[in-house]
Amino acid sequence: MTRSAPGLPPQYYAAAGSGHRSSSSPAASCVVAVLFLLLAAGGAAAALFVLFRPRAPDIAVTAVQLPAFAVANGTVAFTFQQLASVRNPNRSPLAHYDSSLHVAYAGGEVGSMYIPAGQIDGGRTQYMATSFTVPAFAVTVTATSAAAAGQPTTISVPASGPSPHVTAALVQGPVMEVDSLLRVKGKVTVLKVFTHHVEAAKVCRIGVSPADGRVLGFRC
């Protein structure tokens, strides 16, 4: 037969037992709630990253010119001008800096310039017009086999931009080829908290007449 402790009524044991069982229920609920909040926060972060994930800018070269061109003693010097459009595909603004344009001939750089820093709003396009002087450098221009045979050379130029099209230039003589490299660097701040660095580059090969500096065509 079960006996109660002296001086303690049976109701004491019932109250003590019920109190122990109720104390574990709030703790378990808190754990479940914390796990749910963590899962919800993770899902929201993943959705925001997919929606606002940083992307590199889109570059399209639209025009190349050599307005000043001089030939002397097997060397050439010219003023290089290039017009390019840079589109920011992100929802957040793109702050660009340390951007530059380089010109090379026969694998070696012959001139360059830095592009001033700026900002492109989300989904907007900015045009970058660059112009700088390339000092004199030695060139070796050889006629193509077609030109040597008296046949014109055709240069196909796929134009980059919103409405791509193909043009053709007929070259009767030798062609001097130079390369341009436009590099755009910057950062995108997502939700005003997370900063991501982005970078894009566009290389173009430009056919130039060594006689007068006419741009005969370019391919990017």
Beta strands, then each sheet from edge to edge (+ up, - down):
strand 1: 58-72
strand 2: 75-87
strand 3: 94-96
strand 4: 99-105
strand 5: 108-115
strand 6: 118-120
strand 7: 125-138
strand 8: 153-158
strand 9: 166-171
strand 10: 176-190
strand 11: 194-208
strand 12: 215-219
sheet 1: 1+ 2- 7+
sheet 2: 5+ 4- 10+ 3- 6+
sheet 3: 5+ 4- 10+ 11- 12+
sheet 4: 8+ 9-
end
